[in-house]
Amino acid sequence: MRIGLLTEGGYPYVSGEAGLWCDRLVRGLEQHEFDVYALSRTEREEAAGWVPLPSQVGRVRTAPLWETVDDAIVHGRRARRRFAEYYGELATALCTAVPGDPSGSLDGVPEGQSALEADRFASALYGLAELARDEGGLPAALRSETAVRALERACRTPGAHRSAREARVPDLLTVAARLERALRPLSLDWYEDDDLGSVDLCHATSGGTAALPGLLARHFCDVPLLVTEYGVRLRTHYLTEPDSSPAIRSLLSSFHSRLAAETYRRASVITPGNTHARRWQERCGADRAKLRTVHPGMDAAPFADAGEHPECADPRTLVWVGRAEPAKDLVSLLHAFAEIRRAEPAVRLRIVGSPFGPEGPAYLAHCKALAAQLFPDEADGPHAVGRNPVSFEETGGPELPSRADAYASGALVVLSSVVEGFPSGLVEAMFCGRATVSTDVGAVVEAIGGTGLVVPPRNPRALAEACVALLRDPQRRERLGAAARARALELFTVEQNITAFHGIYLEILSRTPVRRVVLDDTGEPLPFAVPAEAHVPGRWSDPTARVAARGGPAPATARSGPGWAKDGPVRATVPVSATEGAAR
């Protein structure tokens, strides 16, 4: 089977998000061939290079989303008229108020989106895609004054929602620039028969812009689409850029919500990584019949030694492992630990992690200062470790060479986040056989099941009481740790993730009509190019159709194939090797 893997800011780049998951998937499904189509977000990401690619990656094609593209394409009068029509329809769809919403705002998820507006958005999107294909691209047109004026007319049209009506020229310029970046895949030359048109299946590793090439491959070449989301891209958009004006937030939210709804509508199967993501997808219009929850696959091997020897843990040590940022709410953890120390004076807290994001360093410094204030008699200063029962450490040193060593150092692992997707750090602690106390956010409850204690977020007293209860009950702590390890090994390993996707690939392909017979260099049909039902005779077959094989015309005695298999054979092109792509 030939898979077109669609990524944005991820695999195969070294610094890409979800790169490790994609690499494990590709290496685990070595019986299939993968073509990677990657959208990069930053120049730094491209400069860092690629991860080493396995032999089953036959081709890598990349396109930047960060640079300004000067296509130097001059459109004729007819093309300009078509662009104004399609872009105007797109802008109108973004500005139209949701029926039944008295505020006229689109800041919520699109449960109220009508079928008419969904069709209008889809018609405009595919119209722009067809125009880009005919004219060789649209980057300049999407940034043009025509686009800005179309947005302005849509915002001033009667029936536009309130936030759109309040848009000013700077807002419209910003929205047009953001839409150009999001719609840049429309101008790529990936949608021919020897590119995405030659794959058996497109697998988008996230929603949003990453899934747009899959939508276009389905539109132009009837390639089925699988969408995987471990973090719902629409939800991420809602949580970012809170300082933008209401008009910008509203128009961009409308675009992303309608793109998500169109993606879910056209996808053959949607695989959320957890129930939290699944609920978001359902509210955004995903059909429940298409949803298959596939938990992230994680490598359990590095944590095997800690999991098999839980008795080595210090029974008086609490451990927090993660990235130091405000969403992890280490402040509440430190206040909770102050109460724990009053109940159990000998307990120690190890905070293991490095700062993350632009606010990370300042936030970590604030937490160190707070620890010195909460335990003034035990610390020499804000950065001192010494007698302070709270230590701030990083992995990679002689005392904690790895994350497994960090989890193994304590008998109880704590998670204090206020925002969390799938808690991979918590699953690592489960692999280590450690009991956990966590805040009830994201997919935490789904991950731990009944193998740990859960408390409300931003509640230091409840967090402290749960920790004290387990510190005083070693037998319960041991039972919970053993159950957590068993649950993690059953549900969250790389093997179960790969097996699930292999089954989904086969399921999608078994329900997808063959478009053409694709031959390799020796004239042999590629695997899965012709499903078994294409060879079954019956009245549904077109007696004039013949399925060509082995590079030559079918003999007159050959069995008839279905009508949709009557196209002539297409010889597979020689893919660009991964090493050549990396060298360029």
Secondary structure, 3 states (H helix, E strand, C coil): CEEEEEEECCCCECCCCCHHHHHHHHHHCCCCEEEEEEEECCHHHHHCCECCCCCCEEEEEEEECCCCCCCCCCCCHHHHHHHHHHHHHHHHHHHECCCCCCCCCCCCCCCCCCHHHHHHHHHHHHHHHHHHHHHCCCHHHHCCHHHHHHHHHHHHCCCECHHHHCCCHHHHHHHHHHHHHHCHHHHCCCCCCCCHHHCCEEEECCCHHHHHHHHHHHHHHCCCEEEEECCCHHHHHHHCCCCCCHHHHHHHHHHHHHHHHHHHHHCCEEEECCHHHHHHHHHCCCCHHHECCCCCCECCHHHHHHHHCHHHCEEEEEEEECCECHHHCHHHHHHHHHHHHHHCCCCEEEEECCECCCCHHHHHHHHHHHHHHHCHHHCCCCCCCCCCCEEEECCCCCCCCCHHHHHHCEEEEEECCCCCCCCHHHHHHHHCCCEEEEECCCCHHHHHCCCCEEECCCCHHHHHHHHHHHHCCHHHHHHHHHHHHHHHHHHCEHHHHHHHHHHHHHHHHHCCCCCCCEECCCCCECCCCCCHHHHCCCCCECCCCCCCECCECCCCCCCCCEHHHCCCCEECCCCCCHHHHHHC
